[in-house]
Amino acid sequence: MFHPNSVRVVLARVKKDKDLLRLYHSTTLKCLSNNLLNQKLKSNSQWRIQERFYKNISHGKPPEKPFSKFWHLFLGTFFLGTLIDWDEVKEAIFPSVDAAEIQHQPIPKEIINTSEEEGSKKKKKKDKVGFRDRKIIEYENRMRHFSTPDKVFRYFATLQVSHSHGSSETHEVFMTPDDFLRSMTPGIKQPDGLGLDQYKRYDPKNHAENVHMKLELALDEDSIFYKLGSSGLITFSDYIFLLTVLSTSRRHFEIAFRMFDLNGDGDVDCEEFEKVATLIRQQTSIGNRHRDHANTGNTFKGVNSALTTYFFGPKLDQKLTIEKFLEFQSQLQTEILSLEFTRKNPDENGNISEADFTELLLAYAGYPPKKKSKMLKRVKKLFKDNSQGVSKEDYLKFFHFLNNINDVDTALTFYHIAGASIDRATLKHVARTVAHVDLSDHVIAVVFTIFDDNLDDQLSNREFIAVMKNRLLRGLEKPKDTGFVKLIQSVIKCAKENRPSLRDV
């Protein structure tokens, strides 16, 4: 028989082995479950990393989201929409009822005659400037302000004339008076098909072409442009000379003539006049910007022979008086003003509207489009029902008044210092006393409407004088660059003058 103690020991060992086995099984299961969980988490994280960096591991383009497609489509449609004239599209799709009735119903002769008479009295509405034309006009305005005279002449000139010299043939570029006016006036677009180095060809030898191609200059027989020779056309040298004459005041010419009048008789000969013209041209912004370009043929050759003959006679032995030259300057300004007036298409009475007169006054003011539009709306609103128009005589009188703008500025400044208001009667009195011009009440009313922002019937003296001075000289006295080059030159000059020496260090 077994001893009771030995049986007890065996049972205790068996129980201990069972506990160890149970612990082993539980530990094994726990390790397996932990391994499975870690593998699952690892696979999930790898899937997320793969999804996050999908673009970096794929070989094709990633799929585009629907919102991106919609956004790109919207941007493309918006850009194309800015290039379309929606007024024409609207008129084509939805024609007006009146137009439809006119197309389908016969019109009595009485109505036709009446409508023609009314249409001749009323001005046609101006065509709305499209996006493309507006951008071209902005580019041409920048060219007028900042480009060299050579480039401006080549861009706005429209005529190229052929000259044959034996077996060789040369070409010379000319401006018409209308081209000359367009090259100075902001906002007037160059005709389509004519631009930089793009001209109409004219060959005097070709008689058939000479018959069909007439130079429609629309000039009077005593026009100042015919005194330049070349059948009223303008060469590059004439262009520089005319700009110099227009951008220089009468007072400066008087001083220059007296400087080179050695014997004190008030007259200059041909050689002295060349010195006067050179001196004045160098003082203008046009002369400062001009550089001769032999490759384009635009080199300044001095005053042309026809004009020299007009000033000094056929043998160049006469003398030019300051009075005769100032008369030439006045006639040139008057003819340019007449061309501007004619461009506005006067009515059957020879008058232009108050709005057209306003546009001519503000052409060189340099106002932002919004401010200029605000002034035009104010004028149109006031004279909508009681429009009298502005005649050519009143128009020329007002610009004769501007020829004395410096004296007018002094007189109006005295009024301002004395505390007196500048009303319509005051402006009329100053025009009569200082400039010896009788301005009409209607022209004065238009001027006050333009510059009277607060509608208190008082003239803003400073703004009025600044705009009128720019209008008189057509903005030609302004520098023809952006100022960046002058800034760099000033910085270099300042650095050289203030360079620290080794002794100061």
ABEGO torsion letter per residue (X at the ends): XBBAAAAAAAAAAAAAAAAAAAAAAAAAAAAAAAAAAAAAAAAAAAAAAAAAAAAAABABBBBBBAAAAAAAAAAAAAAAAAABBAAAAAAAABBBAAAAAAAABBBBAAAAAAAAAAAAABBBBBBBBBAAAAAAAAAAAAAAAABBAAAAAAAABABBBBBBBEABBBBBBBBBAAAAAAAABBGBBBBBGBBBGBBBBBBAABAAAAAABBBBAGBBAABAAAAAEGGGBBBAAAAAAAAAAAABBAAAAAAAAAAABAAGAGBBBAAAAAAAAAAAAAABAAAAABBBBAAAGBBBAEBBAAAAAAAAEAAGABBBBAAAAAAAAAAAAAAAAAAAAAAAGBBAAGBBBAAAAAAAAAAAAGBBAAAAAAAAAAAAAAAAAABAEBBAAAAAAAAAAAAAAAAAAAAAAAAAAAGBBBBAAAAAAAAAAAAGBBBBAAAAAAAAAAABAAGAGBBBAAAAAAAAAAAAAGGAABBABAGAAAAAAAAAAAAAAABBBAAAX
